[in-house]
Amino acid sequence: MPEGHSVHRITRQFARNFVGRRIESWSPQGRFAEGAAILDGRTMTDAKAVGKQMFLEFDGEVWLRVHLGIYGAWDFAGDISRDDTIAAANGRMGQTNQRGTIVDADGEDSISSIGAPRRARLRMSEQEQLGEEITEWPPAPVGAVRVRLLTDTAVADLRGPTACEVLDAAQVAVVIAKAGPDPLLETTPKARREAEDRFTAAVRKKQTPIGLLLMDQSIVSGIGNVYRAELLFRARLNPHTPGKLVPEDTVRALWKDWTKLLTIGVETGQMMTMDKLSKADYEKALAKRDDRHWVYKRDGLPCRVCGTNIVLEIMGGRKLYWCPKDQA
């Protein structure tokens, strides 16, 4: 399932190529015909992510809410252009096994960055994948497209989402109010402090294990299986520790670390969770997931710190990887 950084990257694609433009909308699959008809002919005015959910605003205070879930993905095509946060384009924006790209000395992906707008396809889910250039406009929908959003120069096709619905402003406010804080939504020092306080208070009043709380989207938005395992290891925190027993300074450190890792994920397109790497090791980590994480997908392999074999267990119905010595 896409984690928070992917959804933020997708909304930036919309902000760059769709916001401020009149949108044609329809449902090639037919399952979202009524909702698409409401959006058709309106101008997109905003695009934002809240954890794993994205919200596209149209004039008239009409919103499209999308949760990609496990199988969802957006396909973009046309004269698409990418800012610096959409630079790694060798994967897909929705599922996990990302293929990274090696950056050059200036921090740009000089191998596969589109740079100037180019008529091509780009799939965005948990990974990003740049496909072939297109020769007809608009390109024909491929597969079961739930909704198509089309401008005069760009098209976005949505497939396989868990949620796809049209909401008004009041309904959006209710949905967002139920979600845990997202570090990237807060733009002022006061708001950032309030988000940290909210997360800290929510964790420290729960008997629930911290390994479950980090996956609870009402506690904190955007953390999925990869970031959960890596955050807990980086904090040297046993995943079974009840939230109320985690020291306050540790909870606050978790929030700050999540803010850091989420920002890196948005900027690079990779869930980069190892730091203080040499330039060569950093390039290896960008290119290959096996060199990018401390514990995720490393069950049975020696811990990178102490040499103890990494443990795999099921927590909350999801695979959890952790070191029984460093996180004892």
N, C-alpha and C positions, 0 to 999 in steps of 0.2 A: 504494500500500500504506500502511495506517495507520502513522504514526510514533509514537514513544513517548508523546507527550503525550495522544494519543487513547485509547490503551489504559489509561493511568492514569485518565482521565476516566470511562471505562466502568466500571472497577472501583469508582470512587467512587459511581457510580449503584447498583451492586450493594450496596456497603457501606451505603448509606443506606436502600435499599428492600427488600433481601432477607436480609442477614445477620441472624441471630437468629430467622429464621422457618422454619417447616416448608415444604418445597418438594414440590409435585407435579411430576413430570418424565415426559415421553414424547417420542417422535420422530414428529411428524405425517408426515414424509417417509418414515420407516421405515428409514433408513440408519443410525440410531444407537439402534435399539430396545433392544439389549442394555445399552449404557452408560446409557441413560436409566432403564432398570429398576433399575439399581444405585443411582442417585441418588434415585429416587422414595421419598417419605416421610421423607427425611432433613432435618435442619436445617442450613442454610448457616451456617457459623461464621466464615468469613474470605473476603476477596476482595483479591487483590493483583496488580500488574503487574510483570513483569520485562522491560523493553524492549518488544518487540512481542508478547510472550506474556502471557496472563492466566491466573490460577489461582484457581479457586473451591473453597474447602474445605467439606466436609460432615462431620457427626459420624461417628465411626468412622474418622477419618483417611482419608477418601476425597476425591479431588480431581478436578475437571474442568479439563483444560488446553485452552485455545483459542488458536489462532493465526489471525487473520482473513485473512491473506494479501491478495491483490489484490482479491478480490470479497466478502469476508466483511463482515457487519454484524450488529449487534444491534438489534432493534426492541423497545422497551419500551412498555407500555401499562398503563393503570389509574390508580390514585391516585398517580401518580409525582410526586416532589418532588425538587428539585435544590438542592444547596448552592451556595456562591458559585463553585465551580469548574465548575458545569454551567450557566452563565448565558447563554452564547451559543447560541441554539437556532434558528438559521435555516439550518442545513446538515444534515449527516448524520454519525454517528460511525463511519467506515471509509474513504471515498475522499477525494481531496485537494481539489478546487476549492471551498474553503469560502466561504460567504457570511457575512461578519462582521456584527456589530451595533454600533451606536454606543452607548458607555456614557455614563451621566449623570455629574454632578459627584461623586457618591458612589461611582463605580466599579461601579455595578450596571446591568444591562440592564433599564431600566424599561419598555422597549417590549414585549419578548417573554419576560421571565422569568416562569416559572410562579408563583414565590412559594409560596403555600400549595399543598398537594397538590391536583391537579386530574385528573380522569379524561380522559386524552388519550393520544395516541400520540407517541413520540419515537424517531427512528431515530438510532443512534449507530455511527459508523464513523470515517472520517477527518474527516467533517463531521457536524454535528448538524442534524436537521430535525424541527421540531415540526409534527405533522400535526393532523388533525381530532380533535375530542372524540368519545368513543365512548359509545354508549348501551346496549350489551349487555355482559354479563359472564359468562364471559370472552369476549373477542372471538374470532371464528373465525380460525384461522391463515391467513395470506395467503402464497401461493407455497410454495416448497420449503423448509419449516422443518426444519432438521436436529434441533434439540432445543428443546423449550419448557420453561421453568421458571416455575412458577405459585405465587403465594401467594394469600391471600384477598383481597388488594387490588392486586397488581401482577403483570405477566407479562412475561417476556423471551423473545423468539424469535430463534434464531440461524440465519442463512442463509449459505451459500456459504463456510464457513471452509476454510482450508488444512489445519488440524489441529483435531480435536475428539476427545478421548479421556479415559477415566477412568484415573487413576493412584493408587497408594498413596503414602504419605509418602516412602518410600525412593526411589521412582521420580521423584517431584517433586524431591527433593534432587539426584539425578543430573542432571536436566535443567537445574536452576538453576546447578549447579556448572559446566556447560559454557558458560553464558552469560557474556558480559562484564559488567562492573559497570554498575549503573543508579544514577545519583546520588540518585534519590528513595527508594531502598530503605534508605539509610543514615541512621540517626537520631541517632548519636552522633558527636562530633568524631573520635574514634579510628577509627570505622568509615569515616567520610568520607575521612580521610587514607589509610587502607588501600586504599580504592577508587581514589583518585587515583593512589596508588603502583602499583597493579596495572595500571591503564590505561597509565601512563607507561612502565612496564617492558615491557609487551606491545608497544607501538608502537616503542620504541627498540631492540628486538632484531630487527626485521624489515627486510628489504630491500624489501619490498612498498611501493608508492607510498601515501602518506598518504591520497590520494583513495579508495583501495580499503580501507584499514584502517578508516576511519571507518564504512564500510558493513558491516564484518565483525562480526556479532553476537556472536562469541566474543571480540572485542577490546573492544567497548563496546556496550551494549544500547540500542536505541531509535532510533538515528540512521538516517534514510532519505534519500531523494534531495534533499529540500528543505533539511533541516538540514545535510547534507553540504556542499552548495554554499555556503550562507550562513556556516557556521562557517569554512570555508577562506578565504572572502573577508574575513571579519572579522579573521582572523589574518594576512591578506595573505600567504597560504601557497600556493605552487605545488602543485597537486594531484599532480604527478608526483614530488615529492620523496620519496625512500625514507624510511621511518619512522626508520631508524637515523641518518639525517642531519638530522632535525628536532631542533633544540636542546631540551634537557630543559625549560627554562623555557617554551618555546613549546608543548610538549606539555601541560605542566601548565596553561598558560593556556587551551588548547583545552578541557581537562576542566572548568575553572571556567566557561568561556563556555557549554559544553553544559549544565552545571547551571543556569546562569542562564536560558538560552533554554527549556529543558525546563520549568522552573518557571513561566515566563511562559505557555508553551503550555497548561499544565494550568489555570492561573488564568483565562485569557482564552478558551480554545478556539480560538485562532488561532496559527499559526506566525509570530509577530511577531518579526522579526529585525533591524529597524531601530530604533535608539534615539536619544535626545536630540532627539525630534521635538517640534514645537510642539503645543499642544492640538488645533488644527485639523488638522494633518497626522496626528496620532495617530488622530483620529477617522476621517479618510480611509483610513488604513492598516487600521483595524479593519473598515471597510466594504468594502474592495476590495483583493484580493491584489496588484494591479499597484502599489499604493502601500506594500506591506508588506515587500518583499524588496530586497536589494542587487543580486543577480545572477540569481536563479532565474527562469526563463522570460523572460529579457531578452536572449536571443541576438539579435545585430544591432543592439541599442540601445546608446546611449552609457553608459559606466560613470558611475554617479552621483558618483564622486569625480574621475576623471581625464578622462572623455570618450571614452576608447578603446572601440570596439565590443566588447561582451561576446561571448565565444566559446562555441559549443556543440560538444561532442564526446561520444563514447560511451566510457565507462569502466566496466568491470565489467558491461557489458550494460545500463547505465542512462545517461540523459542527464546530462551534467555541464556546468554553466554557470560560467564564470570569466573574470576580467579578465586578459588577457595582459600588461598593463603593471603594475598594482598587485600582481599575484600572480606576477610574473616570477621 
